[in-house]
Amino acid sequence: MVGRYDPFGTCTQCGDRILWVKTKAGKNMPVNPELINYKAVPGGKERIVTPEGLVVAGEKCSVDEAEGCGYISHFATCARK
Ligand SMILES: [Zn+2]
């Protein structure tokens, strides 16, 4: 891994593997590494970050309803141990 950019990391709170995605705002955001299908919902409970770094309020959904793929913010699911 030396000399190579590694987007994966470990959450310091719960020890889970996370992925760092750079948002459009230029912030690095920890997300869960698995890509999920989502639909945008105003005021949706999940914060979904697309691979392009767009942060969307929405919900997980089935492939049929999906508007796109993204990652769920790790803050939402972090199980601090
Ligand atoms: Zn965590």
PDB file of the backbone (N, CA, C, O) and the ligand in Angstrom, with CONECT records:
HET     ZN  A 101       1
ATOM      1  N   MET A   1       0.832  -1.205   0.000  1.00  0.00           N
ATOM      2  CA  MET A   1       0.000   0.000   0.000  1.00  0.00           C
ATOM      3  C   MET A   1       0.873   1.264   0.000  1.00  0.00           C
ATOM      4  O   MET A   1       0.370   2.366  -0.218  1.00  0.00           O
ATOM      5  N   VAL A   2       2.144   1.106   0.238  1.00  0.00           N
ATOM      6  CA  VAL A   2       3.022   2.279   0.346  1.00  0.00           C
ATOM      7  C   VAL A   2       3.053   3.038  -0.984  1.00  0.00           C
ATOM      8  O   VAL A   2       3.253   2.454  -2.050  1.00  0.00           O
ATOM      9  N   GLY A   3       2.850   4.342  -0.890  1.00  0.00           N
ATOM     10  CA  GLY A   3       2.912   5.171  -2.090  1.00  0.00           C
ATOM     11  C   GLY A   3       1.662   5.124  -2.932  1.00  0.00           C
ATOM     12  O   GLY A   3       1.621   5.712  -4.012  1.00  0.00           O
ATOM     13  N   ARG A   4       0.633   4.430  -2.453  1.00  0.00           N
ATOM     14  CA  ARG A   4      -0.596   4.350  -3.229  1.00  0.00           C
ATOM     15  C   ARG A   4      -1.719   4.974  -2.435  1.00  0.00           C
ATOM     16  O   ARG A   4      -1.819   4.763  -1.226  1.00  0.00           O
ATOM     17  N   TYR A   5      -2.559   5.736  -3.093  1.00  0.00           N
ATOM     18  CA  TYR A   5      -3.698   6.323  -2.404  1.00  0.00           C
ATOM     19  C   TYR A   5      -4.686   5.223  -2.065  1.00  0.00           C
ATOM     20  O   TYR A   5      -5.136   4.487  -2.943  1.00  0.00           O
ATOM     21  N   ASP A   6      -5.014   5.117  -0.807  1.00  0.00           N
ATOM     22  CA  ASP A   6      -5.955   4.092  -0.362  1.00  0.00           C
ATOM     23  C   ASP A   6      -7.210   4.765   0.163  1.00  0.00           C
ATOM     24  O   ASP A   6      -7.172   5.387   1.224  1.00  0.00           O
ATOM     25  N   PRO A   7      -8.324   4.656  -0.553  1.00  0.00           N
ATOM     26  CA  PRO A   7      -9.539   5.340  -0.109  1.00  0.00           C
ATOM     27  C   PRO A   7     -10.225   4.641   1.064  1.00  0.00           C
ATOM     28  O   PRO A   7     -11.165   5.178   1.650  1.00  0.00           O
ATOM     29  N   PHE A   8      -9.749   3.441   1.403  1.00  0.00           N
ATOM     30  CA  PHE A   8     -10.377   2.721   2.504  1.00  0.00           C
ATOM     31  C   PHE A   8      -9.717   3.090   3.822  1.00  0.00           C
ATOM     32  O   PHE A   8      -8.542   3.450   3.882  1.00  0.00           O
ATOM     33  N   GLY A   9     -10.506   2.987   4.859  1.00  0.00           N
ATOM     34  CA  GLY A   9      -9.973   3.274   6.182  1.00  0.00           C
ATOM     35  C   GLY A   9     -10.756   2.494   7.210  1.00  0.00           C
ATOM     36  O   GLY A   9     -11.602   1.667   6.871  1.00  0.00           O
ATOM     37  N   THR A  10     -10.472   2.758   8.446  1.00  0.00           N
ATOM     38  CA  THR A  10     -11.161   2.103   9.546  1.00  0.00           C
ATOM     39  C   THR A  10     -11.765   3.175  10.434  1.00  0.00           C
ATOM     40  O   THR A  10     -11.094   4.138  10.804  1.00  0.00           O
ATOM     41  N   CYS A  11     -13.020   3.006  10.770  1.00  0.00           N
ATOM     42  CA  CYS A  11     -13.684   3.967  11.641  1.00  0.00           C
ATOM     43  C   CYS A  11     -13.062   3.911  13.033  1.00  0.00           C
ATOM     44  O   CYS A  11     -12.928   2.843  13.630  1.00  0.00           O
ATOM     45  N   THR A  12     -12.688   5.077  13.530  1.00  0.00           N
ATOM     46  CA  THR A  12     -12.057   5.097  14.854  1.00  0.00           C
ATOM     47  C   THR A  12     -13.086   4.858  15.965  1.00  0.00           C
ATOM     48  O   THR A  12     -12.719   4.518  17.090  1.00  0.00           O
ATOM     49  N   GLN A  13     -14.367   5.036  15.651  1.00  0.00           N
ATOM     50  CA  GLN A  13     -15.417   4.870  16.663  1.00  0.00           C
ATOM     51  C   GLN A  13     -15.839   3.414  16.827  1.00  0.00           C
ATOM     52  O   GLN A  13     -15.985   2.932  17.950  1.00  0.00           O
ATOM     53  N   CYS A  14     -16.037   2.712  15.711  1.00  0.00           N
ATOM     54  CA  CYS A  14     -16.585   1.355  15.800  1.00  0.00           C
ATOM     55  C   CYS A  14     -15.680   0.292  15.187  1.00  0.00           C
ATOM     56  O   CYS A  14     -15.925  -0.902  15.362  1.00  0.00           O
ATOM     57  N   GLY A  15     -14.645   0.706  14.477  1.00  0.00           N
ATOM     58  CA  GLY A  15     -13.710  -0.260  13.911  1.00  0.00           C
ATOM     59  C   GLY A  15     -14.140  -0.868  12.594  1.00  0.00           C
ATOM     60  O   GLY A  15     -13.434  -1.725  12.062  1.00  0.00           O
ATOM     61  N   ASP A  16     -15.272  -0.455  12.048  1.00  0.00           N
ATOM     62  CA  ASP A  16     -15.730  -0.969  10.763  1.00  0.00           C
ATOM     63  C   ASP A  16     -14.884  -0.405   9.627  1.00  0.00           C
ATOM     64  O   ASP A  16     -14.275   0.659   9.737  1.00  0.00           O
ATOM     65  N   ARG A  17     -14.871  -1.154   8.541  1.00  0.00           N
ATOM     66  CA  ARG A  17     -14.183  -0.662   7.363  1.00  0.00           C
ATOM     67  C   ARG A  17     -15.050   0.434   6.723  1.00  0.00           C
ATOM     68  O   ARG A  17     -16.264   0.278   6.591  1.00  0.00           O
ATOM     69  N   ILE A  18     -14.428   1.508   6.341  1.00  0.00           N
ATOM     70  CA  ILE A  18     -15.145   2.609   5.697  1.00  0.00           C
ATOM     71  C   ILE A  18     -14.420   3.008   4.426  1.00  0.00           C
ATOM     72  O   ILE A  18     -13.283   2.609   4.175  1.00  0.00           O
ATOM     73  N   LEU A  19     -15.105   3.796   3.647  1.00  0.00           N
ATOM     74  CA  LEU A  19     -14.542   4.319   2.403  1.00  0.00           C
ATOM     75  C   LEU A  19     -14.631   5.839   2.483  1.00  0.00           C
ATOM     76  O   LEU A  19     -15.641   6.391   2.919  1.00  0.00           O
ATOM     77  N   TRP A  20     -13.571   6.500   2.062  1.00  0.00           N
ATOM     78  CA  TRP A  20     -13.585   7.960   2.065  1.00  0.00           C
ATOM     79  C   TRP A  20     -13.977   8.460   0.689  1.00  0.00           C
ATOM     80  O   TRP A  20     -13.359   8.096  -0.312  1.00  0.00           O
ATOM     81  N   VAL A  21     -15.010   9.301   0.639  1.00  0.00           N
ATOM     82  CA  VAL A  21     -15.430   9.916  -0.614  1.00  0.00           C
ATOM     83  C   VAL A  21     -15.310  11.417  -0.459  1.00  0.00           C
ATOM     84  O   VAL A  21     -15.745  11.987   0.541  1.00  0.00           O
ATOM     85  N   LYS A  22     -14.725  12.045  -1.445  1.00  0.00           N
ATOM     86  CA  LYS A  22     -14.604  13.500  -1.398  1.00  0.00           C
ATOM     87  C   LYS A  22     -15.888  14.106  -1.950  1.00  0.00           C
ATOM     88  O   LYS A  22     -16.278  13.822  -3.083  1.00  0.00           O
ATOM     89  N   THR A  23     -16.539  14.936  -1.154  1.00  0.00           N
ATOM     90  CA  THR A  23     -17.790  15.545  -1.591  1.00  0.00           C
ATOM     91  C   THR A  23     -17.508  16.761  -2.462  1.00  0.00           C
ATOM     92  O   THR A  23     -16.380  17.250  -2.531  1.00  0.00           O
ATOM     93  N   LYS A  24     -18.560  17.237  -3.127  1.00  0.00           N
ATOM     94  CA  LYS A  24     -18.453  18.432  -3.969  1.00  0.00           C
ATOM     95  C   LYS A  24     -17.986  19.638  -3.152  1.00  0.00           C
ATOM     96  O   LYS A  24     -17.372  20.562  -3.684  1.00  0.00           O
ATOM     97  N   ALA A  25     -18.288  19.613  -1.849  1.00  0.00           N
ATOM     98  CA  ALA A  25     -17.885  20.701  -0.966  1.00  0.00           C
ATOM     99  C   ALA A  25     -16.413  20.609  -0.586  1.00  0.00           C
ATOM    100  O   ALA A  25     -15.885  21.476   0.111  1.00  0.00           O
ATOM    101  N   GLY A  26     -15.746  19.533  -1.057  1.00  0.00           N
ATOM    102  CA  GLY A  26     -14.321  19.385  -0.803  1.00  0.00           C
ATOM    103  C   GLY A  26     -13.989  18.712   0.515  1.00  0.00           C
ATOM    104  O   GLY A  26     -12.834  18.692   0.941  1.00  0.00           O
ATOM    105  N   LYS A  27     -15.019  18.156   1.162  1.00  0.00           N
ATOM    106  CA  LYS A  27     -14.782  17.474   2.434  1.00  0.00           C
ATOM    107  C   LYS A  27     -14.684  15.976   2.192  1.00  0.00           C
ATOM    108  O   LYS A  27     -15.363  15.439   1.317  1.00  0.00           O
ATOM    109  N   ASN A  28     -13.849  15.310   2.955  1.00  0.00           N
ATOM    110  CA  ASN A  28     -13.796  13.858   2.914  1.00  0.00           C
ATOM    111  C   ASN A  28     -14.838  13.324   3.874  1.00  0.00           C
ATOM    112  O   ASN A  28     -14.888  13.694   5.047  1.00  0.00           O
ATOM    113  N   MET A  29     -15.666  12.444   3.344  1.00  0.00           N
ATOM    114  CA  MET A  29     -16.773  11.930   4.140  1.00  0.00           C
ATOM    115  C   MET A  29     -16.639  10.421   4.256  1.00  0.00           C
ATOM    116  O   MET A  29     -16.429   9.739   3.253  1.00  0.00           O
ATOM    117  N   PRO A  30     -16.759   9.887   5.484  1.00  0.00           N
ATOM    118  CA  PRO A  30     -16.702   8.435   5.635  1.00  0.00           C
ATOM    119  C   PRO A  30     -18.042   7.801   5.281  1.00  0.00           C
ATOM    120  O   PRO A  30     -19.088   8.217   5.780  1.00  0.00           O
ATOM    121  N   VAL A  31     -18.001   6.806   4.426  1.00  0.00           N
ATOM    122  CA  VAL A  31     -19.235   6.126   4.018  1.00  0.00           C
ATOM    123  C   VAL A  31     -19.041   4.620   4.156  1.00  0.00           C
ATOM    124  O   VAL A  31     -17.917   4.136   4.287  1.00  0.00           O
ATOM    125  N   ASN A  32     -20.142   3.895   4.125  1.00  0.00           N
ATOM    126  CA  ASN A  32     -20.057   2.442   4.136  1.00  0.00           C
ATOM    127  C   ASN A  32     -19.650   1.988   2.735  1.00  0.00           C
ATOM    128  O   ASN A  32     -20.160   2.507   1.742  1.00  0.00           O
ATOM    129  N   PRO A  33     -18.726   1.014   2.651  1.00  0.00           N
ATOM    130  CA  PRO A  33     -18.128   0.685   1.356  1.00  0.00           C
ATOM    131  C   PRO A  33     -19.077   0.080   0.331  1.00  0.00           C
ATOM    132  O   PRO A  33     -18.764   0.080  -0.859  1.00  0.00           O
ATOM    133  N   GLU A  34     -20.232  -0.438   0.757  1.00  0.00           N
ATOM    134  CA  GLU A  34     -21.082  -1.082  -0.249  1.00  0.00           C
ATOM    135  C   GLU A  34     -21.967  -0.058  -0.964  1.00  0.00           C
ATOM    136  O   GLU A  34     -22.565   0.825  -0.349  1.00  0.00           O
ATOM    137  N   LEU A  35     -22.023  -0.215  -2.280  1.00  0.00           N
ATOM    138  CA  LEU A  35     -22.822   0.672  -3.122  1.00  0.00           C
ATOM    139  C   LEU A  35     -24.280   0.235  -3.024  1.00  0.00           C
ATOM    140  O   LEU A  35     -24.579  -0.955  -3.120  1.00  0.00           O
ATOM    141  N   ILE A  36     -25.186   1.188  -2.832  1.00  0.00           N
ATOM    142  CA  ILE A  36     -26.606   0.854  -2.717  1.00  0.00           C
ATOM    143  C   ILE A  36     -27.403   1.634  -3.769  1.00  0.00           C
ATOM    144  O   ILE A  36     -26.941   2.649  -4.291  1.00  0.00           O
ATOM    145  N   ASN A  37     -28.595   1.143  -4.066  1.00  0.00           N
ATOM    146  CA  ASN A  37     -29.501   1.873  -4.941  1.00  0.00           C
ATOM    147  C   ASN A  37     -30.292   2.849  -4.088  1.00  0.00           C
ATOM    148  O   ASN A  37     -30.723   2.510  -2.986  1.00  0.00           O
ATOM    149  N   TYR A  38     -30.483   4.061  -4.594  1.00  0.00           N
ATOM    150  CA  TYR A  38     -31.213   5.044  -3.809  1.00  0.00           C
ATOM    151  C   TYR A  38     -32.171   5.830  -4.690  1.00  0.00           C
ATOM    152  O   TYR A  38     -32.043   5.871  -5.914  1.00  0.00           O
ATOM    153  N   LYS A  39     -33.135   6.451  -4.023  1.00  0.00           N
ATOM    154  CA  LYS A  39     -33.959   7.460  -4.658  1.00  0.00           C
ATOM    155  C   LYS A  39     -33.914   8.693  -3.774  1.00  0.00           C
ATOM    156  O   LYS A  39     -33.872   8.590  -2.548  1.00  0.00           O
ATOM    157  N   ALA A  40     -33.924   9.848  -4.397  1.00  0.00           N
ATOM    158  CA  ALA A  40     -33.889  11.100  -3.642  1.00  0.00           C
ATOM    159  C   ALA A  40     -35.252  11.335  -3.027  1.00  0.00           C
ATOM    160  O   ALA A  40     -36.270  11.227  -3.710  1.00  0.00           O
ATOM    161  N   VAL A  41     -35.283  11.658  -1.734  1.00  0.00           N
ATOM    162  CA  VAL A  41     -36.516  11.969  -1.010  1.00  0.00           C
ATOM    163  C   VAL A  41     -36.255  13.261  -0.251  1.00  0.00           C
ATOM    164  O   VAL A  41     -35.326  13.314   0.555  1.00  0.00           O
ATOM    165  N   PRO A  42     -37.060  14.324  -0.485  1.00  0.00           N
ATOM    166  CA  PRO A  42     -36.836  15.544   0.283  1.00  0.00           C
ATOM    167  C   PRO A  42     -36.960  15.245   1.776  1.00  0.00           C
ATOM    168  O   PRO A  42     -37.952  14.665   2.216  1.00  0.00           O
ATOM    169  N   GLY A  43     -35.972  15.633   2.535  1.00  0.00           N
ATOM    170  CA  GLY A  43     -35.996  15.337   3.968  1.00  0.00           C
ATOM    171  C   GLY A  43     -35.761  13.886   4.304  1.00  0.00           C
ATOM    172  O   GLY A  43     -36.013  13.458   5.430  1.00  0.00           O
ATOM    173  N   GLY A  44     -35.278  13.118   3.338  1.00  0.00           N
ATOM    174  CA  GLY A  44     -35.034  11.694   3.560  1.00  0.00           C
ATOM    175  C   GLY A  44     -34.071  11.458   4.703  1.00  0.00           C
ATOM    176  O   GLY A  44     -33.211  12.287   5.000  1.00  0.00           O
ATOM    177  N   LYS A  45     -34.233  10.305   5.342  1.00  0.00           N
ATOM    178  CA  LYS A  45     -33.458  10.067   6.564  1.00  0.00           C
ATOM    179  C   LYS A  45     -32.014   9.687   6.288  1.00  0.00           C
ATOM    180  O   LYS A  45     -31.161   9.852   7.161  1.00  0.00           O
ATOM    181  N   GLU A  46     -31.720   9.189   5.111  1.00  0.00           N
ATOM    182  CA  GLU A  46     -30.343   8.806   4.819  1.00  0.00           C
ATOM    183  C   GLU A  46     -29.616   9.939   4.096  1.00  0.00           C
ATOM    184  O   GLU A  46     -30.214  10.710   3.346  1.00  0.00           O
ATOM    185  N   ARG A  47     -28.315  10.014   4.342  1.00  0.00           N
ATOM    186  CA  ARG A  47     -27.462  10.888   3.543  1.00  0.00           C
ATOM    187  C   ARG A  47     -26.683   9.976   2.614  1.00  0.00           C
ATOM    188  O   ARG A  47     -25.857   9.173   3.046  1.00  0.00           O
ATOM    189  N   ILE A  48     -26.961  10.118   1.344  1.00  0.00           N
ATOM    190  CA  ILE A  48     -26.315   9.271   0.360  1.00  0.00           C
ATOM    191  C   ILE A  48     -25.312  10.107  -0.425  1.00  0.00           C
ATOM    192  O   ILE A  48     -25.619  11.216  -0.864  1.00  0.00           O
ATOM    193  N   VAL A  49     -24.133   9.573  -0.591  1.00  0.00           N
ATOM    194  CA  VAL A  49     -23.092  10.263  -1.342  1.00  0.00           C
ATOM    195  C   VAL A  49     -22.837   9.463  -2.615  1.00  0.00           C
ATOM    196  O   VAL A  49     -22.538   8.271  -2.559  1.00  0.00           O
ATOM    197  N   THR A  50     -22.956  10.115  -3.737  1.00  0.00           N
ATOM    198  CA  THR A  50     -22.709   9.418  -4.999  1.00  0.00           C
ATOM    199  C   THR A  50     -21.200   9.295  -5.215  1.00  0.00           C
ATOM    200  O   THR A  50     -20.421  10.012  -4.587  1.00  0.00           O
ATOM    201  N   PRO A  51     -20.785   8.382  -6.106  1.00  0.00           N
ATOM    202  CA  PRO A  51     -19.346   8.265  -6.383  1.00  0.00           C
ATOM    203  C   PRO A  51     -18.748   9.582  -6.892  1.00  0.00           C
ATOM    204  O   PRO A  51     -17.535   9.775  -6.809  1.00  0.00           O
ATOM    205  N   GLU A  52     -19.568  10.477  -7.410  1.00  0.00           N
ATOM    206  CA  GLU A  52     -19.087  11.787  -7.870  1.00  0.00           C
ATOM    207  C   GLU A  52     -18.974  12.794  -6.722  1.00  0.00           C
ATOM    208  O   GLU A  52     -18.466  13.898  -6.916  1.00  0.00           O
ATOM    209  N   GLY A  53     -19.447  12.416  -5.522  1.00  0.00           N
ATOM    210  CA  GLY A  53     -19.300  13.302  -4.377  1.00  0.00           C
ATOM    211  C   GLY A  53     -20.500  14.191  -4.114  1.00  0.00           C
ATOM    212  O   GLY A  53     -20.414  15.141  -3.335  1.00  0.00           O
ATOM    213  N   LEU A  54     -21.613  13.890  -4.756  1.00  0.00           N
ATOM    214  CA  LEU A  54     -22.841  14.648  -4.506  1.00  0.00           C
ATOM    215  C   LEU A  54     -23.551  14.048  -3.289  1.00  0.00           C
ATOM    216  O   LEU A  54     -23.731  12.833  -3.202  1.00  0.00           O
ATOM    217  N   VAL A  55     -23.949  14.905  -2.361  1.00  0.00           N
ATOM    218  CA  VAL A  55     -24.641  14.426  -1.167  1.00  0.00           C
ATOM    219  C   VAL A  55     -26.141  14.612  -1.383  1.00  0.00           C
ATOM    220  O   VAL A  55     -26.601  15.715  -1.680  1.00  0.00           O
ATOM    221  N   VAL A  56     -26.894  13.530  -1.233  1.00  0.00           N
ATOM    222  CA  VAL A  56     -28.322  13.531  -1.520  1.00  0.00           C
ATOM    223  C   VAL A  56     -29.083  13.037  -0.291  1.00  0.00           C
ATOM    224  O   VAL A  56     -28.676  12.069   0.351  1.00  0.00           O
ATOM    225  N   ALA A  57     -30.182  13.702   0.027  1.00  0.00           N
ATOM    226  CA  ALA A  57     -31.080  13.181   1.053  1.00  0.00           C
ATOM    227  C   ALA A  57     -32.010  12.200   0.370  1.00  0.00           C
ATOM    228  O   ALA A  57     -32.656  12.542  -0.621  1.00  0.00           O
ATOM    229  N   GLY A  58     -32.086  11.005   0.878  1.00  0.00           N
ATOM    230  CA  GLY A  58     -32.925  10.018   0.206  1.00  0.00           C
ATOM    231  C   GLY A  58     -33.056   8.756   1.022  1.00  0.00           C
ATOM    232  O   GLY A  58     -32.820   8.738   2.230  1.00  0.00           O
ATOM    233  N   GLU A  59     -33.436   7.704   0.333  1.00  0.00           N
ATOM    234  CA  GLU A  59     -33.643   6.414   0.983  1.00  0.00           C
ATOM    235  C   GLU A  59     -33.109   5.307   0.096  1.00  0.00           C
ATOM    236  O   GLU A  59     -33.024   5.436  -1.126  1.00  0.00           O
ATOM    237  N   LYS A  60     -32.753   4.219   0.753  1.00  0.00           N
ATOM    238  CA  LYS A  60     -32.414   3.005   0.015  1.00  0.00           C
ATOM    239  C   LYS A  60     -33.670   2.520  -0.680  1.00  0.00           C
ATOM    240  O   LYS A  60     -34.770   2.686  -0.155  1.00  0.00           O
ATOM    241  N   CYS A  61     -33.525   1.927  -1.845  1.00  0.00           N
ATOM    242  CA  CYS A  61     -34.712   1.401  -2.516  1.00  0.00           C
ATOM    243  C   CYS A  61     -34.307   0.264  -3.440  1.00  0.00           C
ATOM    244  O   CYS A  61     -33.128  -0.067  -3.563  1.00  0.00           O
ATOM    245  N   SER A  62     -35.300  -0.324  -4.083  1.00  0.00           N
ATOM    246  CA  SER A  62     -35.029  -1.428  -5.001  1.00  0.00           C
ATOM    247  C   SER A  62     -34.487  -0.878  -6.317  1.00  0.00           C
ATOM    248  O   SER A  62     -34.604   0.314  -6.605  1.00  0.00           O
ATOM    249  N   VAL A  63     -33.899  -1.760  -7.102  1.00  0.00           N
ATOM    250  CA  VAL A  63     -33.315  -1.371  -8.391  1.00  0.00           C
ATOM    251  C   VAL A  63     -34.366  -0.695  -9.278  1.00  0.00           C
ATOM    252  O   VAL A  63     -34.055   0.255  -9.997  1.00  0.00           O
ATOM    253  N   ASP A  64     -35.611  -1.187  -9.227  1.00  0.00           N
ATOM    254  CA  ASP A  64     -36.675  -0.657 -10.086  1.00  0.00           C
ATOM    255  C   ASP A  64     -36.960   0.820  -9.840  1.00  0.00           C
ATOM    256  O   ASP A  64     -37.259   1.571 -10.769  1.00  0.00           O
ATOM    257  N   GLU A  65     -36.863   1.227  -8.570  1.00  0.00           N
ATOM    258  CA  GLU A  65     -37.183   2.609  -8.210  1.00  0.00           C
ATOM    259  C   GLU A  65     -35.959   3.522  -8.216  1.00  0.00           C
ATOM    260  O   GLU A  65     -36.091   4.741  -8.115  1.00  0.00           O
ATOM    261  N   ALA A  66     -34.783   2.938  -8.333  1.00  0.00           N
ATOM    262  CA  ALA A  66     -33.548   3.688  -8.079  1.00  0.00           C
ATOM    263  C   ALA A  66     -33.330   4.816  -9.070  1.00  0.00           C
ATOM    264  O   ALA A  66     -33.596   4.688 -10.265  1.00  0.00           O
ATOM    265  N   GLU A  67     -32.837   5.925  -8.534  1.00  0.00           N
ATOM    266  CA  GLU A  67     -32.408   7.039  -9.374  1.00  0.00           C
ATOM    267  C   GLU A  67     -30.917   6.965  -9.638  1.00  0.00           C
ATOM    268  O   GLU A  67     -30.396   7.578 -10.569  1.00  0.00           O
ATOM    269  N   GLY A  68     -30.253   6.208  -8.803  1.00  0.00           N
ATOM    270  CA  GLY A  68     -28.816   6.077  -8.971  1.00  0.00           C
ATOM    271  C   GLY A  68     -28.232   5.205  -7.876  1.00  0.00           C
ATOM    272  O   GLY A  68     -28.949   4.642  -7.049  1.00  0.00           O
ATOM    273  N   CYS A  69     -26.921   5.109  -7.895  1.00  0.00           N
ATOM    274  CA  CYS A  69     -26.197   4.341  -6.898  1.00  0.00           C
ATOM    275  C   CYS A  69     -25.375   5.290  -6.053  1.00  0.00           C
ATOM    276  O   CYS A  69     -24.899   6.318  -6.534  1.00  0.00           O
ATOM    277  N   GLY A  70     -25.215   4.939  -4.803  1.00  0.00           N
ATOM    278  CA  GLY A  70     -24.392   5.778  -3.939  1.00  0.00           C
ATOM    279  C   GLY A  70     -24.007   5.028  -2.689  1.00  0.00           C
ATOM    280  O   GLY A  70     -24.286   3.838  -2.538  1.00  0.00           O
ATOM    281  N   TYR A  71     -23.368   5.744  -1.808  1.00  0.00           N
ATOM    282  CA  TYR A  71     -22.916   5.183  -0.547  1.00  0.00           C
ATOM    283  C   TYR A  71     -23.652   5.863   0.591  1.00  0.00           C
ATOM    284  O   TYR A  71     -23.942   7.058   0.528  1.00  0.00           O
ATOM    285  N   ILE A  72     -23.950   5.103   1.628  1.00  0.00           N
ATOM    286  CA  ILE A  72     -24.605   5.646   2.818  1.00  0.00           C
ATOM    287  C   ILE A  72     -23.536   6.237   3.733  1.00  0.00           C
ATOM    288  O   ILE A  72     -22.494   5.624   3.966  1.00  0.00           O
ATOM    289  N   SER A  73     -23.802   7.410   4.234  1.00  0.00           N
ATOM    290  CA  SER A  73     -22.903   8.052   5.199  1.00  0.00           C
ATOM    291  C   SER A  73     -22.660   7.119   6.371  1.00  0.00           C
ATOM    292  O   SER A  73     -23.606   6.576   6.942  1.00  0.00           O
ATOM    293  N   HIS A  74     -21.407   6.929   6.731  1.00  0.00           N
ATOM    294  CA  HIS A  74     -21.127   6.025   7.846  1.00  0.00           C
ATOM    295  C   HIS A  74     -21.662   6.568   9.168  1.00  0.00           C
ATOM    296  O   HIS A  74     -21.985   5.796  10.071  1.00  0.00           O
ATOM    297  N   PHE A  75     -21.756   7.879   9.282  1.00  0.00           N
ATOM    298  CA  PHE A  75     -22.256   8.484  10.525  1.00  0.00           C
ATOM    299  C   PHE A  75     -23.649   7.947  10.861  1.00  0.00           C
ATOM    300  O   PHE A  75     -24.002   7.803  12.032  1.00  0.00           O
ATOM    301  N   ALA A  76     -24.433   7.653   9.823  1.00  0.00           N
ATOM    302  CA  ALA A  76     -25.803   7.212  10.031  1.00  0.00           C
ATOM    303  C   ALA A  76     -25.874   5.813  10.615  1.00  0.00           C
ATOM    304  O   ALA A  76     -26.802   5.494  11.358  1.00  0.00           O
ATOM    305  N   THR A  77     -24.891   4.969  10.283  1.00  0.00           N
ATOM    306  CA  THR A  77     -24.978   3.572  10.687  1.00  0.00           C
ATOM    307  C   THR A  77     -23.923   3.189  11.707  1.00  0.00           C
ATOM    308  O   THR A  77     -23.896   2.056  12.188  1.00  0.00           O
ATOM    309  N   CYS A  78     -23.052   4.138  12.036  1.00  0.00           N
ATOM    310  CA  CYS A  78     -21.944   3.819  12.939  1.00  0.00           C
ATOM    311  C   CYS A  78     -22.471   3.255  14.252  1.00  0.00           C
ATOM    312  O   CYS A  78     -23.268   3.887  14.945  1.00  0.00           O
ATOM    313  N   ALA A  79     -22.009   2.058  14.576  1.00  0.00           N
ATOM    314  CA  ALA A  79     -22.384   1.431  15.842  1.00  0.00           C
ATOM    315  C   ALA A  79     -21.192   1.545  16.770  1.00  0.00           C
ATOM    316  O   ALA A  79     -20.348   0.650  16.820  1.00  0.00           O
ATOM    317  N   ARG A  80     -21.121   2.618  17.486  1.00  0.00           N
ATOM    318  CA  ARG A  80     -19.990   2.841  18.384  1.00  0.00           C
ATOM    319  C   ARG A  80     -19.964   1.773  19.459  1.00  0.00           C
ATOM    320  O   ARG A  80     -20.951   1.528  20.153  1.00  0.00           O
ATOM    321  N   LYS A  81     -18.822   1.156  19.571  1.00  0.00           N
ATOM    322  CA  LYS A  81     -18.723   0.052  20.540  1.00  0.00           C
ATOM    323  C   LYS A  81     -17.982   0.519  21.775  1.00  0.00           C
ATOM    324  O   LYS A  81     -17.791  -0.257  22.711  1.00  0.00           O
TER     325      LYS A  81
HETATM  326 ZN    ZN A 101     -18.166   3.769  12.896  1.00  0.00          ZN2+
END
